[in-house]
Amino acid sequence: MALTTTSHPDSTTLPLHQTAYDAPLPPPPAVAITPCDPWPRPYYLSQGLRRVAPYHFTYNTYCKERWRGRSILDIFTSEFRDRPREYYQEGIESGAIVLNGKRCESVHQVVKNGDVISHTMHRHEPPVTAQPIGVISEDADLIVIDKPAGVPVHPAGRYNYNSIVEIMRAERAGTNGGTSWNPLPCNRLDRLTSGVMFIGKNRKAAEGLAEKLRGRTVRKEYLARVKGRFPDGDDEGVVRCEEPVLQISPILGLNRARASGKSAKTLFRRIAYYNPKKKQTQKPNSPPQSSQEANPPSSPPPSTINAPDTPTPHPQTPPPPPLPEFSSGYSIVQCLPLTGRTHQLRVHLQFLGHPISNDPIYSNRRVFGPSLARHDSSPAHDAEIIARLSRMGKTETAASYDTEQQQQQQQQEQLKASLSSENEESARRESPSPASSDPLAPYVQLHDEMVHEYNRKKGEKMTGEKCAVCATELYSDPTAEELGIYLHAVAYSDVLPGGWAYRSGMPGWAMPPEGSEGEEGGKGPREYVLWEGPEG
């Protein structure tokens, strides 16, 4: 919705003892009014996604401290990634972007403290999951919900109506046009994270619980599914990480372990490990495979990979090399954050060498390189990392460790099937044709096709199509991979005597996979057990 302003009383004369510094502030500048605030909200469900029909909307914001003294065009092109520079330049020149309610003198007009920037646009919101918001508990003051992954809590960035606050407002709309109730989140989860959240029904209840959550008597427990076999830990099975966390890029939402960051502490404990059974690829009495047959080329040579210390010479980063064998399998890890830094769990797990396996940022080898920044707290490669990450969602899709594993497994199977088919065909021929004389020909051809498919695979990135109304470049739908990560706020509890505890169910990705065996032949956890042991 548009921001509203309240004018200060006009004062034309000052008392004799009053100086100009004591004078009342002048009335705030006029701001643009949102031309359209649809009710009911323009939701519709399609292909498992909650969608919002495009609508006109006006953003109003005061000048931020880091914007002072910069030109309005520079602010828009550097702070907002979803539109090209030409769009913002045209918007300033046409009056879609105004300063203090008036057209800008030029695209180079400098923004000062106190200025109000207004931007009226045809808004395209990304779709989110159509999964409903679950209710764990509800009384007269509070709703405890099970937040679906992929839905932001508050309207922010490209998301407005597709947010927890607006969805709940729409679902519980009263007779007064939906304005009779204002959901008040008491805690915050990242957009990609699912799990327990508290929504106040009134300000007093929300402020009371929010204050308690900021204290040291509420324990927050998370589940994560991470790459590889997580360490055994100490005698109680606990692994501690106390790496400070620093925000590297506020625009991209990137944080890293850094000595100069804010103090952070997390306790971890592995509760299950699943190592996929290896399929036998050759019969016991068959001759050994050649090196080419044993390791079919499913990716470009390692020398072409965009390693952290090698700037990419091309706009499209090549696919990563095959994953190392020692990284196979995954662990379900219990997480107990003792501080609340942004992306704390994701950053600490990456630093320990076991990132969340489908994390599109911290488990992305095309951004961080083959080691995924394990035990790396150096700023040496920050510029290259930011440059790579900035391409994700534009010309490239984000490929996490899990995505790479699935794709490379499919590629290996396709290559083997192709080789088997080629061998059978050759055996039937009395005289092979010259075109099939090269034993690597099927590999080369199939590899080229798979690389092409890899680069054009479906994911949230620009499609090349444009909106007929505003000529905005359109994004494709996000994949299931991009709607959420394997991180779930599973339980919140007040540890004081007689305190409360709320928990959600085990997410599907944390359950034992069908037909698999966990550690020592066990089947793994099917119900969550609250944290027991050290908490410091």
N, C-alpha and C positions, 0 to 999 in steps of 0.2 A: 504494500500500500504506500501511497505518497506520504511524505513527512508533512506534518502540520506545524505551524509556528504561531507563537503568541506575541503580539506586539507590545512593546513597552509603552507606558504613558508618554505622550509627547510633552516635552518641556522646552519652552521657548525662552524663558528667562532663568537666571541663576541668582540665588541669594548673594549679597555682597561678600560674605565670608567664604563662598564656595568657589573653588578653582575649576578649571576645565577638566582636571583629572578626577574631580569628584562628581562630574555631571553624569546623569543617567545615560546608559548605553542607548545609541540610536536604535530605531526599530530594525528588526532583522530584515534582510533583503527578501524580496518576493521570490518564490520558487515555483517551478512548473508544477502543474497538477496532473496526476495520472489520468489519462483520458479514458482508461477502461480498467475497472476492478471487478471482474465478473463474479457473480454469485447466482446460482451455485457454481462451485469451482468447475473448471472445464476438464474434469477427469474423464478418461475412458480407458478400458482395459483391452489389451490386445497382445497376443503371443506371449503371455505370462508377464507382461510389463504394465505398470500404471503409467499412462501417458497424459500429457496436458496439451490441449490444442493451443497453438501459438496465439498470443494476445499482445496488445500494446501496454506498455508500462513505463513509468518515469522513475529513474533512480535519482535520489537527492542525497548528497553527502557533503559534509563540511570538509574543508581542506585539512588533510592529515599533516602531521609535523614534517614527515619526509617529503611532502609535496611542495613545501614552501620555497618560493624563488625559482620554481621550474615552470616551463611553458606548459600550457594545457595539453598540447599535442604530445609532448614528451611524457607527460603523466599517463595518458591513456595508452600509448603504444608500449610503455614499459611495465605498466601495472596490470593490464588486462590482456589476457592471452587469446581470447576466443574470437577476436576480429583482427583483420590486417590493418596496417597503418593507413592505407587509403580510405578505409571505411571511416575511421575517426576523423581524418582530415575533411572528408566530405560532410560528416556530421557537424563539425564545427562551422564550416562555411555555410551550410544550409540552415543552421539554427536548431538542429536536433540536439546539439550539445550547447548549453548556455552557461554563463557565469553570472551569479547573482540575479537571475531572471532576465538577463539581457544578452543579446548576441555578442560573441567575442569580437574584439577589434580585428584579430587575426589569429592564425593557428599558433603564433608565437607569444600570445598574451600570457604574462606571468601571473601565476596564482599566488595569492597572499593569505596569511593567516586570517581566518574568519570568513573567507569566501565560501559560497555555496555553489557546488557544481551540480547541474541537472542534465540528465541524459534520457531522452525519450526514444524508445526503440520498440521494434516488433520482437517480442521475446520468445525464444525457443528454449523450452526446458528439456533437459535430458530425461529419458524415461527411467523409472526405478522399478524394483520388483513389485509384482502384484500381490506378494505374500501379505496377508493381513497383519496388523499390529496386535500381538497377543496380549491378553490381560492376565497377569499373575495374581494380583490382589487389588481390591478397590474398597474404599470406604468414603465417608462424607468429605474428607479432606484430600485424599491422595489416591492416585492410580499407579500401581506398579506394573510396568509393561515389559514385554519381551520384544525388544526392537529388532526388526529385520535388518539384515546387512544391506548396505548400499543406499540407505535412505539417510540424508543429513537430518540432524535434530532441528536446527533453525534454518530459516531462509538465508541463503548465502551464495554468492557467486552466481552460477547459472541456475541454481535451484531456488524456487520460491514456494509454489503450491506443492511441489513434490518434496515436502519436508514433514517430519514427524508432527510438528506444531500445526501446520496447515491441514494435514490429513486428518488429525484428530479433531481439529476445529470443524472440518466439513462433516465428519462422520457423526459428531455429536451436536450438530447445529440445532439450535432452538427455534422458536417461532419468530424471533427477532432477527431474521436474516442471518443467523449464524454468529451474531456478535454477543450473544448472552454469556458465552463462556470463553475464557482465554487460557489455553493450556500453558502451564508454567514449569518447564523442565528444571529439575533440582540438580541433576548431574548431567554430564556430557559424554557421549561416546562418539568416536570418529565415524564418519560416514560409512566406511567399509566394515566397521565392527558391529556385531550383534550382541544382544543380551539384555540384562536387567537395567531398567531405567525408571526413575521416579518422576511423575508428573503431578504437580500441585494443582488443586482445584481452586485455591484461593491464595492470595499473596502471603498471608500469615503462615499458612501451612508450608508453602514452598520455601519461604525464608527460614523457617525453623528447621526443616530437614536439610536445606542447603548448608546451614551453619553446622549442623551435626556431621554432615559428610566431610566438611573441611577439617574437622577435629581428628583426633588420633584414636577414637574408639570404634570407628567403622572400618571393617576389614573388607577389602575388595578382592575378589578372586576371579581369575580369567583362565580359560583353556586356550591353548594354541596347538596347531599341528605344524611341526617344523621339519626341516630337511635333515635327513640322516638320523643316526643314533645319538640322542642327547646324552651328555655325560652322566655318570653314576652319582657324582656329587660327594658330599662328606658322609660321615657315619649315618646321618639321618636322611641321606639322599638329596640334600639341598645344594644347589649351585647358586652362588651369590654374584651379582654384577653391580658394581658401584661406579660405572663410568658416567661422568657428567654428560649432559645432553645439550647440544647447541643447535639453534635454528640456523641453517645455512642459507636457505632461500625462502623468504616468506611467500613469494609469489607461487612457487612450486610446492610449498608445504614440505620441504626437505629438511630433515634433522639428522645430525650425526653425533657419534661419540666424540667428545672433544674436551680436553682438559680445561679449556676456558669457558665451558658451558655451565649450566645450572646443575647443582648436585642432584643425583638420582640414584635410587637403590631399588633393586628388584630381587626377589627370591624365586627360584625355579625348582621344580621337581618333576622328573620324568615319571609318568604313570603308565605308559605303554610304549612299546616299540614294535613296528611291523616291518619285516624285511620280505619283500615280494619274492616268492619262490622262482628260481631261475628255471626257465624252460630248456630242456636238453635239445640242442640244435643239430646233433649228428649221432648216428647210430654207433654203438660201442665198437663194431668191427669195420666201420667205414674208414677210408683213408683220411689222414689229417688234411684240414683245409689249408689252402695257401693263405698268405698274409692278406691278400686282397679279398679273399672269400671270407676270412674270419672277421675282418673289419671293413665292411663295405663303406665307401665314402658317402656319408650322409650329410656332409657339410663342407664348406670350403676349407683349404689348408689353414692351420693355425696362424700362419703368417698374415692372413688377411683379417684376422679378428681384431676388433677395435678394443685393444687392451687399455687399461686406465691411463698408461703413460704414453699412448700413441693417439694423437688427434685424428679423427676420421676425415679422410679426404673426400668422401662422397656424402651426399645428403641421406642416403639410405644405408643403415648399418647392416652388414652381412649377418646371416644367421650364426649362432654360436657353435663351437665345436661339440663333439659328443661329450656327454656328462661322464665324469670319472666314476668308476665302479664303486669306490669306497663311499660314494654319496647316496647309494641306493637305500630305499626304505624311508620311513618317516616315524617320528615320535609324537605322542600326545603329551604335552607338557602343562603342568599346573603352574600358574604365574601369580605371584603375590607382590604387587607394586607397593612399596612403602613411601613413595613420593608420586607426584602426579604430573610429570612433564609430558608435553605433546609427543606422541609417537614413542613414548618411553619403552614399552614392551617390544615394539618392532625394532627399534634401534639396538636395544640390549641383546635381543636374540640374534640380530645380524652380527653384532660385534663378537658374540660367542661362537660364530661360525655355523649357526643353526637358524637361519631366518625362517619366518613363516613361509611355507613352501609355495603358496600362491600369491604372495605379496607382490603386486605389480611394480613397486618401487624398490624395496629393500632386498628382494630376492630376484632382481633383474640383472643377469650377467651382462646384458647389452649396455647397461648403465654403469655397473660397478666392476665389471671384469670377472674373470674366472673365479677369483677367490671370494667374491661377494663381500669385500672389505672386512674379512675376518681379522680380528685383532688390529684393525687399522683405525687410528684416531688422528691421523695426519691430515693437514689441510692441503697437501701437495697437489692432489688431483681434483680439488673441488670444482674448478672452472670447467674441466672436461666432463665431470659427472653432471653438473648443472646443464651443460650444453646438450648432452645426450638425453637427459630426462625431459628437457623442454621439447624435444621432438616427439615424445610419446603422446599419443592422442591427437597429433597433428597429421604427420605423414606416416607414422609408424604406430603399431599397437604395442601395448605393454606385454612383454612375454616373461612371466615368472618362471621359477625353477620347475614347478609342476607342469606348466604349459610345455616347456622344452622337453621334459621327460615323455609326456604323452605324444608329442609330435615326433620325437626321435624314435620312439617305440613303433609308431605307425610307419615311419619311413623305413626302419629296419625290416619290418614284416613285408612291406611292399617290395623292397629290394630282393629279399629272399624269394618271394613269390615270382618276381620277374625273372630271376636267375633260373629257378626251377623250370619255369615255362620255356625259357630259351633253350635249356639243355634238352628238354623233351623234344622240342621242335627240331633241334640239330640232330638228334639221334634218328629221327624219322627221315631226314633228308639223305639221299645217296651222295650228293655233292653240295656242300655248303656254298652259298652265294658269297661273293666278295664282301658284300655289305655286312655279313655276320661273322667275318673272319676275326674281327677284333673282340676278344673275350670281355673287354671293358665297355663295349658299346652300349649294352643295356644299362650299365651303371651311369654312364655319362648322360644318356638321354633322360633316364628317370630322375637323376639328381637335378638336372636343369628344370624339369617339370616341378619337382618338389620345392626347389628354391623359389620358383615363381609363385607357387601356391602359398608358400610361407609368407612371402612379402605382400600378397594380396589377401591374406586370410581375414575373415570377418572379425571385426572388433571396433571399438569406438574410435573412429578417426574420420577425417573429412572425406566425403564421398566424391567430391567434385561437382555435386549438384548444388543448386542455389534456390532459395525461397522465391516464389513468384511475387511476393508482396514487397520484401525488403532486400532481396538479392544477397541475403546472408548465406554463406557456405554452410551446408548441412552436414551433420555427423551421422554415421551409421549407428545402429543400436549397439549398446554394450553387450558383451558376451557374459555368460554366467561367471566367468573368471573375474570380470571387471565389476560385477555387482557386489562383491564382498570378498573378504579374506577369512582365513581360518583363525579368527580371533574372536572369542566369545566371552562376554562378561557373565559368568555363570552364577555368581552368588555375591550378595552384599549382606553383611551381618553386623549387628551392634554387639561388641564383645563384652560389654558391661553385664553384670548379673541381671537376669530377667530381660535382656535385650532381645531384639527381633532379628529375624533372618529371612531373606527372600532368595529363592534360587529358581533358575529356569531349568528346563530339561537339557539333556545332553544333545548337542547338535549332531546332525547326521554324519558329518565328516569326522567326528570324534569316536564314532562307534566302530567296533571291529569290522573290517571288511569281510564280505561274504567268502567263506572258505579259507580264510587266512588264519595263520597262527601268530600269536603275539610272543612275547619273551617266554622262553622256557616252555613253549607249547601252550601257554595260557591263551585264553580268548580275549583278554583285555577288559577294560571297565565298560559296564553298561549303565551304571548309575554313578552320579558324581558324589564323592565323599569330601566334606569340607576339610580345609587345610588343618593339618595337625602337626605340631612341632614348633621350631623356632620362628619368631616373627621379628627378628632384628639382626 
